[in-house]
Amino acid sequence: MTTQRLPFPVPDERAHYFVDSYADMHDLVEDLGVPVGAPEAAATVLRTARELLRQSYYCYEFSTVAVMHSLIAVEIVLCDRIPDAGKKPLHQLIKQGAADGILTARQAEYLDYGRQIRNGMAHGQTTHAVMPPAMAIPMMTTSFTIVSELCAAPTG
């Protein structure tokens, strides 16, 4: 058996459309701070999402993965905040969160849109999705903000 070594990462040729160097990726994600009070599971997911976005400098598609990953953190926090959340699917958590006033209508709309993208990828309906970092940043910012607001709000 021959072992093939993978090459060291090189910048994705599309990276130059949004930054000049990898160091610029730090500036791109600097406002994506993990909210104080977030459950450790959600905080870990948000840190991973932020790192995936930084690494999209080398693998452009990581920006899409980062957005999908940031939705996981929102789902974790919704499960913590919604009574009897159990193993309800995300679409039910979003509906119940909006109905209970845990989520605003705008937040529910955003989350449902993200859920549809995620489901399309997870179930093979969307086989290749590329979300440029410029599009990923606002979506991730929304996930980070929702987690922050849900963690700051008093629990029932």
Secondary structure, 3 states (H helix, E strand, C coil): CCCCCCCCCCCCHHHHHCCCCCHHHHHHHCCCCCCCCCCHHHHHHHHHHHHHHHHCCCCCCHHHHHHHHHHHHHHHHHHHHCCCCCCCCHHHHHHHHHHCCCCCHHHHHHHHHHHHHHHHHHCCCCCCCCCCHHHHHHHHHHHHHHHHHHHHCCCC
